[in-house]
């Protein structure tokens, strides 16, 4: 478990390999005391990273294959999408899909705008 961020409601969002086999990682939320862990991202064959709170949702990047991107030579050439997952588990939405690596997303305080590294 790593890449934690506080949500506005006091819970913590983080990436984890609890719900899949490594090297695939998912996004989850938990109460501030580590209880009530809920999985937010569910797509198999990918790895989700660098999650941040975005109002009533979580914003994160998705590496389009299940791999350890730190040691995979293709990681620098495989697109990374930006994905938004509502905290109510109503289903995620890809915000940006192009042939580039899109990573380290953040939102402005209003939640209207997203900045990221490309």
Secondary structure, 3 states (H helix, E strand, C coil): CEEEEECCCCCEEEEECCCCCCCCCEEEEECCCCCCCEECCCCCCCEEEEEEEECCEEEEEEECCCCCCCCCHHHHCCCEEEEEEECCCCCEEEEECCCCECEEEEECCCCCCEEEEC
